[in-house]
Amino acid sequence: MSIGHTLLGLLESGPRHGYDLKRAFDEKFGHDRPLHYGQVYSTMSRLLRNGLVDVDGIEPGDGPERKRYAITEAGIADVGQWLTQPEKPEPYLQSTLYTKVVLALLTGRSAAGLLDTQRAEHLRMMRVLTDRKRGGDLADQLVCDHALFHLEADLRWLELTAARLDRLAKEVGA
Amino acid sequence: MSGQHSDMSQQHSEPAQALLSACDLRKAYGPTPALAGASFAIRAGEVVAVMGPSGSGKSTLLHCLAGIVRPDSGTIGYGGRDLTAMTDAERSTLRRTEFGFVFQFGQLVPELSCAENVALPLRLSGAGRKAAERTAFEWLERLEVDDVGRKRPGEVSGGQGQRVAVARALVASPRVVFADEPTGALDSLNGERVMRLLTDAARQTSAAVVLVTHEARVAAYSDREVVVRDGTVRDMAGAL
């Protein structure tokens, strides 16, 4: 995810302090990975340098000064461009799972056992996400669904690979 | 329980706390083995997904556990009794009084209204028409389909029909619900709704659910999963 574009997008509704930006980001997009303060301030410095935000005001306080950031016209254009650009589909050709399966075959270990263990772990995670969906709002459900569909795709690959292990063993020379 | 006991000399020894268990089940259809030494156990209130590739034997396992199909050998224990030693009539009574069923499709009686379909298990157990219909509507409301109670199955959507089927499976307070690909004919949204309502209702009533599915997202509504491969059962809890 582009943190810079996301923070810029959050600024479109009005100027905010860095702390407010972090809170809004974590609430809407952070889920398991909240932003570090350092990330927010380094990102805002970069956006400021590139003319995509302005400092709208500074409030002195006990600690460091609190800058309030506002998005610029160039920033609005940048967010617009980012939103209209399709994301590159990730083909995951460097799959760790595939590597592990082949290595297990090459070294005489149980590739079927490895696939079973992975399958159980994937389903365990899918249960966690499904439970979260049960108690969550629509935003939670959509985020969890995205993860669930990806995990399901992995599981289908695990099934297919389990069914083709004998052939794969021959082809990789195990 | 019906009170019709089979020969107690054939009592089944069940794993501790298991409500329903099977040991070393074997079943062949002609020369084709469907189950080749399958064992399984489920506790009260537990939802267990039975997964596996097509033709692996998972539906045969469900049919044996539910007393629909008699295995060639092996034992199936339920409440201290061996299902395989029961007569057809005893198993039929057990299915009506203790078990509930949800299949992929074609399970509702087309000539009856949805409410009458849900009331059917209660009527077969001797409940009066009004009382059975009242309970049926309570369950239809719980499954969020009370608005279709007066309609016939042919007049409702697939998702609504499946929720009616879930209501019918649960209306007589079964101790075990057998669900064979219950969302197989539904789109993702309807499938998830059926699974949420089915598992919520089963947990509230402490019913065990044996859920046959090939879909991981459906299995994710279970407490644990087992995988059937080549007619044997692998308990995935042991794979971790």
Interface residues (C-beta under 8 A of the other chain):
Chain A: G113 D116 T117 R119 A120 E121 H122 L123 R124 M126 R127 L129 T130 R134 L148 F149 L151 E152 L155 R156 E159 A163
Chain B: P53 R196 E215 A216 R217 A219 A220 Y221 S222 E225 V227 R234 M236 A237 A239 L240
